[in-house]
Amino acid sequence: MVNRLVFRLILIPILWALVANAVASDTLSAEADRQRLYEGEVLSLTVKGTMTIDINLSNLFDFDASSLPQPDMQKVKDTFDIIGQNQRYSIETVNGEMIGQVTWVYQLAPKKTGNLTIPSLRFRDAQSDAITVEVVDDNPPGQNSSPRDSFIELSADKREVYVQEQLILSVKLFFNGNLIGGELSEPSHPNAIIESLGKQTESSRYRDGMRYRVVERLYAIFPQQPGELTLPEIRFEGQARDSSGRLKFLRDSKQLFTIPVAGVPDNFTGDTWLPAAGMALSESGLPSDPTIEAGQNLSRKLTLVARGLPAEALPPFNYDMPAGIRAYPDSPARETLPDEEGLAARLEQTAALVPVDGGELTLPEIRIPWWDTTTNTEKVAVIAARTLQVQAAPGQPQTNANQTANPVQSPQPDSDSNSGPGPAAALPAQQSSWLWPAVVLILLAGWALTGFGWWYSRRSRDKPGEPKNREDESEKALFATLCESAKAGAPETPDHLVRWAQHQYPQSAIVGLGDAYRVLGSEVVERKIRQLQARAYSQQSGIAESWQGDDLVQALTGCRKQMVAKPAARGQLPGLYPDELNTG
């Protein structure tokens, strides 16, 4: 410590003697790393300044180059953006003088094309020369043009589209050197749905004799309004090192051409507008044999696959069935899979079908009109109608299952007919004299036991307690949420309906809307819920605005009142077959 202090005390007068009579003029030079560049590229401007440094006792130990003056760069900002800068300095003794050299490196991005001038810069009493650079249009370089450090290429698979039709956008970034870091912007538009098609891919390509590394991203764009689609510029800013280790700033921007967006064609006949590159509708699960039995549990799966659409755009299946069959559909399963050709959508739904009447039964045809974007024509995905022969259950009359079956009255026996003696008539007189009193006593005893059991269970159920109060409060909250959602026409109303039905019928196997419809038994609730599901996919914008949920709320309230009037029904397990088959 003492040696260092002594050395500094000796060095101070020596330095002072060296610079006391020093006379040197300040100098300033400016140099650009290129004289010609493309629009969007970045050039490096190196500015060097020299000056004599006056080191004295007051600044010897706290000398800081950041306190040195800098060149006046304000005039450069008229034609260039300064996107980065750094500086370094050195001090040396020349002919007994302390000469300081400061180097500033600026990254300049041109604001326009043409011949641009970097004006003369001033530093203290020194002044640099002006520099002229040429900025050319941002087009792919020709054979005689200078290669670019980085550039963006945009392309689309179509020059025009229909509203809600898929447009695939390709964004390619070309760059050379080792990329240290960078940011490539994403496409966006307020009137379009944009989905990324998987992860970006990386490759290498040659352009004009130079090897570039290429990063490519694909996007699926769905315009939501007719007119013109103009996307904002795609921008890139980054840094890379060349083969010599020199740091380069990369920058470019590109804008896609304007895309005309056509409206829905007047000759389209469907209720839901579906512009797709392909669509297929299929079914599975039904037996190949058209002869079935009444009460037989059938499982039918419908599958709709579309190319060029998201799964949310596919309409729900229509389960309007003839009166002779009951349908209990599960919740639909939707899936969207992206690939290089765009989005592929899949909609699957399984329904349990139970025929309840014997006779001939026809499953109606399913038709889904869609617009083929490859041929620019309307097409229809069809599942043909299917006729089944339903064998009636034993004791059930054979009817036309496609129509509402009328109840058939069982013939009453005629007391005067000669059908033969009944069982009671066949008994001897001495046996019938004590048989009927015994039967009456047994019935009276059973009735008494049943009445006592009902009284005891009612007494236990009606005891006040905290768990019952909590259950009532939970049911009120679920029903209030369901009514609010139904009145507003919210898309999550079906989920609230299933949760409320599960609470009301805890012993019933309620897993979807079909089960909820079955236990509620309200055609109004089922019809209104289906309308609510369909309105989200309809091309008629007025449907969403004219939704009235009062009818649905009124129907739900009616179902709730019936539950209060018949509370015992909540604890019963559902029958294996519909009521129509429980004969005798």
C-alpha positions in Angstrom: 0.0 0.0 0.0 2.8 2.4 0.9 4.7 1.5 -2.3 1.7 2.3 -4.5 1.2 5.7 -2.8 4.8 6.6 -3.2 4.7 5.6 -6.9 1.7 7.8 -7.5 3.2 10.8 -5.8 6.3 10.4 -8.0 4.2 9.9 -11.2 2.1 13.0 -10.7 4.8 15.6 -11.2 6.2 13.6 -14.1 2.8 13.6 -15.9 2.3 17.2 -15.1 5.6 18.1 -16.7 4.8 16.1 -19.8 1.5 17.8 -20.5 2.1 21.3 -19.1 3.5 22.5 -22.4 1.7 20.1 -24.7 0.1 21.6 -27.8 -1.9 19.4 -30.1 -4.9 19.9 -32.3 -8.1 17.8 -32.0 -9.0 15.6 -35.0 -12.2 13.8 -36.1 -12.8 11.2 -38.8 -15.9 9.2 -39.8 -16.1 6.0 -41.9 -19.0 3.8 -43.0 -18.6 0.1 -43.4 -20.4 0.2 -46.8 -21.3 2.6 -49.4 -24.3 0.7 -50.8 -27.0 -1.1 -48.9 -30.6 -2.3 -49.2 -33.6 -0.7 -47.5 -34.0 -2.2 -44.1 -30.4 -3.1 -43.7 -28.1 -1.5 -41.1 -24.7 0.1 -41.7 -22.0 0.7 -39.1 -20.5 4.3 -38.8 -17.2 4.5 -37.0 -16.2 7.9 -35.7 -12.7 8.5 -34.2 -11.6 11.6 -32.3 -8.2 12.5 -30.9 -7.4 15.2 -28.4 -4.9 16.2 -25.8 -5.7 15.2 -22.3 -5.1 17.5 -19.4 -4.4 15.2 -16.4 -3.8 17.1 -13.2 -4.1 16.4 -9.5 -7.9 17.0 -9.5 -8.8 14.4 -12.1 -5.9 11.9 -12.0 -7.7 9.3 -9.9 -11.3 9.8 -11.2 -10.7 10.1 -14.9 -13.8 8.7 -16.8 -14.1 8.6 -20.6 -17.9 8.8 -20.4 -17.5 12.4 -19.4 -15.8 13.2 -22.6 -17.7 15.2 -25.2 -19.4 13.3 -28.1 -19.9 14.2 -31.7 -23.1 16.0 -32.6 -25.3 13.2 -34.1 -28.6 15.2 -34.1 -28.4 16.0 -37.8 -27.9 12.3 -38.7 -31.4 11.5 -37.3 -33.0 13.3 -40.2 -32.3 10.4 -42.6 -31.2 7.5 -40.3 -32.4 5.8 -37.2 -29.7 5.2 -34.6 -30.5 1.8 -33.3 -27.3 1.1 -31.3 -24.0 2.7 -30.2 -20.9 1.9 -28.2 -17.6 3.6 -27.5 -14.0 2.8 -26.5 -11.0 4.9 -25.7 -7.2 4.7 -25.3 -4.5 7.0 -24.0 -0.9 7.1 -25.3 2.1 9.4 -25.1 3.3 11.0 -28.3 6.3 13.3 -28.3 5.8 13.9 -24.6 2.1 14.6 -25.0 -0.9 12.6 -23.5 -3.0 11.9 -26.5 -6.5 10.4 -26.0 -8.3 8.6 -28.8 -12.1 7.9 -28.5 -13.9 5.6 -30.9 -17.7 5.7 -31.3 -19.5 3.0 -33.3 -23.1 3.8 -34.4 -25.6 1.4 -36.0 -27.6 3.4 -38.6 -30.8 2.2 -40.3 -31.9 4.3 -43.4 -35.3 5.8 -43.3 -35.7 5.9 -47.1 -34.1 4.9 -50.3 -31.9 6.9 -52.6 -28.6 8.7 -52.1 -28.4 9.6 -48.4 -25.8 11.9 -46.8 -24.3 11.5 -43.4 -23.5 15.1 -42.7 -20.3 16.5 -41.4 -19.9 15.8 -37.6 -18.3 18.2 -35.1 -16.2 17.3 -32.0 -14.7 20.2 -30.1 -12.8 22.2 -32.7 -12.6 19.2 -35.2 -14.9 18.4 -38.0 -15.3 15.2 -40.1 -16.1 14.9 -43.8 -19.6 14.2 -45.1 -20.3 10.6 -46.4 -22.8 9.6 -49.1 -24.3 6.2 -49.2 -26.8 4.6 -51.6 -29.9 2.9 -50.3 -31.7 0.7 -52.9 -35.1 -0.9 -52.9 -35.6 -4.0 -50.8 -35.8 -6.5 -53.6 -33.9 -9.8 -53.9 -30.4 -9.0 -54.9 -29.4 -9.5 -58.6 -26.3 -11.0 -59.9 -24.4 -7.7 -59.8 -25.8 -6.4 -56.6 -24.2 -6.6 -53.1 -25.6 -9.5 -50.9 -27.7 -8.5 -48.0 -27.0 -9.6 -44.4 -30.7 -10.3 -43.7 -34.0 -9.9 -45.4 -37.7 -11.1 -45.1 -39.8 -12.8 -47.7 -43.6 -13.1 -47.5 -45.9 -15.2 -49.6 -49.5 -16.4 -49.5 -51.1 -19.5 -51.1 -54.0 -17.4 -52.6 -54.5 -14.0 -54.2 -58.1 -13.7 -52.9 -60.3 -15.5 -50.5 -63.9 -15.7 -49.2 -64.8 -14.4 -45.8 -63.8 -17.0 -43.1 -61.8 -18.9 -45.7 -58.3 -20.1 -44.8 -55.3 -18.1 -46.1 -51.8 -19.6 -45.5 -49.1 -17.0 -44.9 -45.4 -17.9 -45.1 -42.8 -15.7 -43.3 -39.2 -16.5 -44.2 -36.2 -14.8 -42.6 -32.9 -15.0 -44.5 -29.7 -14.1 -42.6 -26.0 -15.0 -42.7 -23.6 -15.3 -39.8 -24.2 -16.7 -36.4 -27.4 -15.1 -35.0 -26.9 -14.0 -31.4 -30.4 -12.7 -30.8 -33.4 -11.2 -32.6 -37.1 -10.6 -32.7 -39.4 -11.5 -35.6 -42.8 -9.9 -35.3 -46.1 -11.9 -35.6 -48.9 -11.1 -38.1 -52.0 -9.5 -36.6 -55.2 -7.9 -37.7 -58.4 -6.9 -35.7 -60.8 -8.4 -38.2 -59.0 -11.8 -38.7 -58.4 -15.0 -36.7 -54.7 -16.0 -37.0 -53.4 -19.4 -36.0 -49.8 -20.6 -36.0 -49.2 -23.8 -38.0 -46.8 -25.6 -35.7 -43.2 -24.7 -34.9 -40.9 -22.8 -37.1 -38.5 -24.7 -39.4 -34.8 -23.9 -40.1 -32.9 -24.7 -43.3 -30.1 -23.4 -45.5 -30.4 -21.9 -49.0 -28.2 -20.2 -51.6 -29.1 -16.8 -53.1 -26.9 -15.1 -55.6 -23.9 -17.3 -54.6 -24.3 -16.7 -50.9 -25.4 -19.3 -48.4 -28.1 -18.1 -46.0 -29.7 -19.6 -43.0 -33.5 -19.5 -43.3 -36.2 -19.5 -40.6 -39.7 -20.1 -41.8 -43.0 -19.7 -40.0 -46.5 -20.6 -41.3 -49.8 -19.0 -40.3 -53.5 -19.7 -41.1 -55.5 -16.5 -41.4 -59.3 -16.4 -41.5 -60.7 -13.0 -42.5 -63.9 -12.3 -40.6 -65.3 -9.4 -42.8 -65.6 -8.9 -46.5 -63.6 -6.2 -48.2 -59.8 -6.0 -48.3 -57.3 -7.5 -45.9 -54.1 -5.5 -45.3 -51.7 -6.9 -42.7 -49.2 -4.7 -40.9 -45.5 -5.0 -41.7 -43.5 -8.0 -40.5 -40.4 -6.6 -38.8 -37.1 -8.2 -37.7 -34.3 -6.8 -35.6 -31.3 -8.8 -34.4 -27.6 -9.2 -34.1 -25.2 -11.7 -35.6 -21.4 -12.3 -35.9 -19.7 -12.8 -39.2 -16.9 -15.3 -39.9 -14.4 -12.8 -38.5 -16.2 -12.4 -35.2 -17.4 -8.9 -36.0 -20.8 -8.0 -34.6 -23.5 -7.0 -37.1 -26.9 -5.5 -36.6 -29.6 -7.0 -38.7 -32.9 -5.3 -39.6 -35.6 -5.6 -42.2 -39.4 -5.2 -42.7 -41.8 -6.4 -45.3 -45.6 -6.0 -45.9 -47.8 -8.5 -47.7 -49.9 -7.4 -50.6 -53.5 -6.5 -50.1 -55.9 -9.6 -50.2 -59.5 -9.1 -51.5 -62.1 -10.8 -49.3 -65.4 -11.8 -51.0 -68.6 -12.2 -49.1 -70.9 -15.3 -48.9 -72.1 -16.3 -52.4 -75.8 -15.6 -53.0 -76.3 -19.2 -54.4 -75.1 -20.9 -51.2 -78.1 -22.8 -49.7 -76.7 -23.8 -46.3 -77.6 -22.3 -42.9 -73.9 -22.3 -41.8 -71.2 -20.9 -44.1 -68.5 -23.5 -44.4 -65.7 -22.6 -46.9 -63.3 -25.6 -46.9 -60.8 -27.4 -49.1 -62.5 -30.7 -48.3 -65.2 -32.2 -46.1 -66.3 -35.7 -45.2 -69.2 -36.9 -43.1 -69.5 -40.5 -41.9 -71.3 -42.7 -39.3 -70.4 -45.9 -37.5 -71.8 -48.1 -34.7 -75.1 -49.1 -36.1 -75.6 -52.8 -36.8 -75.4 -54.0 -40.4 -78.6 -56.0 -39.9 -81.6 -53.7 -40.4 -83.8 -55.9 -38.2 -83.6 -54.8 -34.5 -85.7 -55.2 -31.4 -87.7 -52.6 -29.6 -85.7 -51.5 -26.5 -82.4 -52.5 -28.0 -79.7 -50.0 -27.1 -78.0 -48.7 -30.3 -74.8 -46.5 -30.4 -74.4 -44.2 -33.4 -71.2 -42.1 -33.9 -71.2 -39.2 -36.4 -67.9 -37.8 -37.6 -67.3 -34.7 -39.6 -63.8 -33.9 -40.9 -63.0 -30.6 -42.7 -59.7 -29.2 -44.2 -59.2 -25.5 -44.0 -61.4 -24.8 -41.0 -61.0 -24.7 -37.2 -63.1 -27.2 -35.2 -65.1 -24.4 -33.6 -66.6 -23.5 -37.0 -68.2 -26.9 -37.5 -71.9 -26.9 -36.8 -73.5 -29.3 -34.3 -75.3 -32.4 -35.5 -79.1 -32.4 -35.8 -80.7 -35.2 -33.8 -84.3 -34.7 -34.8 -85.7 -38.3 -34.7 -89.1 -39.8 -35.5 -91.4 -40.4 -32.5 -90.6 -44.1 -32.5 -87.0 -43.7 -31.3 -85.3 -41.8 -28.5 -81.9 -40.2 -28.9 -79.5 -39.4 -26.1 -76.4 -37.6 -27.6 -73.2 -37.2 -25.7 -71.2 -34.0 -25.6 -69.5 -33.4 -28.9 -65.7 -33.8 -29.2 -63.9 -31.2 -31.3 -60.2 -31.3 -32.4 -58.1 -29.0 -34.6 -54.8 -30.3 -36.0 -52.4 -27.9 -37.7 -50.0 -29.0 -40.5 -48.2 -27.4 -43.5 -51.4 -27.4 -45.5 -53.4 -25.6 -42.9 -55.8 -26.6 -40.2 -57.8 -29.8 -40.2 -60.9 -29.9 -38.0 -62.7 -33.0 -36.6 -66.0 -33.2 -34.9 -67.3 -36.4 -33.3 -70.4 -37.1 -31.4 -71.9 -40.4 -30.1 -75.6 -40.8 -29.4 -77.5 -43.7 -27.8 -80.6 -44.6 -29.8 -83.4 -46.6 -28.3 -86.3 -47.7 -30.5 -89.6 -47.8 -28.5 -92.1 -48.8 -31.1 -92.3 -51.8 -33.3 -92.6 -51.5 -37.1 -90.7 -49.7 -39.8 -88.4 -46.9 -38.6 -86.4 -44.5 -40.8 -83.4 -42.5 -39.5 -83.6 -39.2 -41.4 -81.0 -38.1 -43.9 -78.3 -35.8 -42.6 -77.2 -33.0 -45.0 -74.4 -30.5 -44.4 -73.9 -28.0 -47.3 -70.4 -26.5 -47.6 -68.4 -24.5 -50.1 -65.5 -26.1 -51.9 -62.8 -23.4 -52.2 -60.8 -25.5 -54.7 -63.6 -25.7 -57.3 -65.5 -22.6 -56.1 -68.8 -24.6 -56.0 -71.3 -25.7 -53.4 -71.2 -29.3 -52.2 -73.1 -31.3 -49.7 -71.9 -33.9 -47.2 -74.6 -36.5 -46.9 -75.5 -39.5 -44.7 -78.4 -41.2 -46.5 -81.6 -42.1 -44.7 -81.6 -45.6 -43.2 -84.7 -47.8 -42.7 -84.8 -50.2 -39.8 -87.3 -53.0 -39.1 -88.2 -52.9 -35.4 -89.6 -56.0 -33.8 -92.1 -55.1 -31.1 -91.5 -56.3 -27.6 -93.7 -59.2 -26.3 -97.2 -57.9 -25.7 -96.5 -54.7 -27.6 -98.5 -54.1 -30.8 -96.8 -53.6 -34.1 -97.1 -50.0 -35.3 -95.5 -47.6 -37.8 -92.6 -46.3 -35.8 -92.1 -43.3 -38.1 -95.3 -41.8 -36.7 -96.6 -41.1 -33.3 -97.9 -44.3 -32.0 -101.5 -44.3 -30.6 -102.1 -46.3 -27.5 -103.9 -49.6 -28.1 -106.5 -50.6 -25.6 -106.3 -54.1 -24.3 -109.5 -56.1 -24.9 -111.6 -56.6 -21.7 -112.9 -60.0 -21.0 -116.6 -60.5 -21.4 -118.3 -61.8 -18.2 -120.8 -63.7 -20.3 -118.3 -65.4 -22.6 -117.6 -69.1 -22.4 -113.9 -68.7 -21.8 -113.9 -71.3 -19.0 -113.8 -71.0 -15.3 -111.2 -68.8 -13.6 -108.8 -69.8 -11.0 -111.1 -69.0 -8.1 -113.9 -71.0 -9.6 -111.7 -74.1 -9.8 -111.1 -74.0 -6.0 -113.3 -76.1 -3.8 -115.7 -74.2 -1.6 -114.1 -75.1 1.6 -110.7 -73.7 0.4 -112.1 -70.4 -0.9 -113.8 -69.8 2.4 -110.5 -69.2 4.3 -108.3 -68.1 1.4 -109.6 -64.6 0.9 -109.6 -63.5 4.6 -105.9 -64.6 4.7 -105.1 -62.6 1.6 -106.8 -59.5 3.1 -104.8 -59.9 6.4 -101.5 -60.2 4.5 -102.3 -57.1 2.4 -103.3 -55.1 5.6 -100.0 -56.1 7.3 -98.0 -55.1 4.2 -99.8 -51.8 4.0 -99.1 -51.1 7.7 -95.4 -51.8 7.3 -95.1 -49.7 4.2 -96.9 -46.8 6.0 -94.6 -47.0 9.0 -91.5 -47.1 6.8 -92.6 -44.1 4.8 -93.3 -42.2 8.0 -90.0 -43.0 9.5 -88.0 -42.1 6.4 -90.0 -38.8 6.0 -89.3 -38.0 9.7 -85.5 -38.6 9.3 -85.4 -36.6 6.0 -87.2 -33.6 7.4 -84.9 -33.2 10.5 -83.3 -29.8 10.3 -79.6 -29.8 10.0 -76.6 -27.9 8.6 -75.9 -30.3 5.7 -79.4 -30.0 4.3 -79.2 -26.2 4.4 -75.9 -26.3 2.7 -77.4 -28.5 0.0 -80.3 -26.1 -0.6 -78.0 -23.2 -0.8 -75.8 -25.0 -3.3 -78.9 -25.8 -5.5 -80.0 -22.2 -5.3 -76.6 -21.0 -6.4 -76.4 -23.5 -9.3 -79.9 -22.7 -10.5 -79.3 -18.9 -10.3 -76.1 -19.2 -12.3 -78.0 -21.4 -14.9 -80.8 -18.9 -15.3 -78.5 -15.9 -15.6 -76.4 -17.7 -18.3 -79.6 -18.8 -20.1 -81.1 -15.4 -20.2 -77.9 -13.8 -21.5 -77.5 -16.6 -24.1 -74.0 -17.5 -22.9 -72.3 -20.4 -24.7 -71.6 -22.1 -21.3 -75.3 -22.5 -20.5 -75.3 -26.3 -21.5 -72.5 -26.9 -19.0 -74.5 -25.1 -16.2 -77.6 -27.2 -17.1 -75.6 -30.5 -16.7 -74.1 -29.5 -13.4 -77.6 -28.4 -12.0 -79.2 -31.7 -13.2 -76.4 -33.7 -11.6 -77.0 -32.0 -8.3 -80.8 -32.6 -8.5 -80.4 -36.2 -9.6 -77.3 -37.5 -7.8 -78.2 -41.2 -8.3 -78.7 -40.8 -12.0 -75.9 -41.3 -14.4 -75.8 -37.8 -15.9 -72.7 -37.2 -18.0 -73.9 -35.0 -20.8 -76.8 -33.0 -22.2 -78.6 -36.1 -23.4 -78.9 -37.4 -19.9 -80.0 -34.0 -18.6 -82.8 -33.9 -21.3 -83.9 -37.3 -20.2 -84.3 -36.6 -16.5 -85.9 -33.2 -17.0 -88.3 -34.4 -19.7 -88.9 -30.9 -21.1 -89.1 -30.5 -24.9 -88.9 -26.7 -24.5 -85.6 -26.9 -22.6 -84.1 -29.3 -25.1 -85.2 -27.1 -28.1 -84.0 -23.9 -26.6 -80.6 -25.4 -25.6 -80.1 -26.7 -29.2 -81.0 -23.2 -30.6 -78.4 -21.7 -28.2 -75.8 -24.1 -29.4 -76.6 -23.5 -33.1 -76.6 -19.7 -32.9 -72.8 -19.5 -32.4 -72.3 -21.2 -35.8 -75.0 -19.5 -37.8 -74.0 -17.2 -40.6 -77.1 -15.0 -39.9 -75.8 -12.3 -37.6 -79.3 -11.3 -36.5 -79.7 -14.5 -34.6 -77.1 -13.5 -32.0 -78.7 -10.1 -31.5 -82.3 -11.4 -31.2 -81.8 -14.1 -28.6 -84.5 -14.1 -25.9 -83.8 -16.3 -23.0 -87.0 -15.7 -21.0 -88.7 -18.8 -22.5 -85.7 -21.0 -21.5 -85.7 -19.5 -18.0 -89.5 -20.1 -17.7 -89.1 -23.7 -18.8 -86.3 -24.3 -16.3 -88.4 -22.8 -13.5 -91.2 -25.2 -14.4 -88.9 -28.2 -14.3 -87.7 -27.1 -10.9 -91.3 -26.7 -9.6 -92.1 -30.3 -10.7 -89.0 -31.5 -8.8 -90.3 -29.8 -5.6 -93.8 -31.2 -6.1 -92.4 -34.8 -6.6 -89.2 -34.9 -4.5 -89.2 -38.7 -4.3 -88.4 -39.0 -8.0 -84.9 -37.6 -7.3 -83.8 -40.6 -5.3 -85.0 -43.2 -7.8 -82.8 -44.9 -10.3 -83.8 -44.6 -14.0 -85.4 -47.6 -15.6 -83.4 -49.7 -18.0 -86.0 -49.2 -20.8 -88.3 -46.3 -21.7 -91.8 -46.4 -20.1 -93.4 -47.5 -23.4 -91.6 -50.9 -23.0 -92.5 -51.5 -19.4 -95.7 -53.3 -20.2 -97.6 -55.5 -17.8 
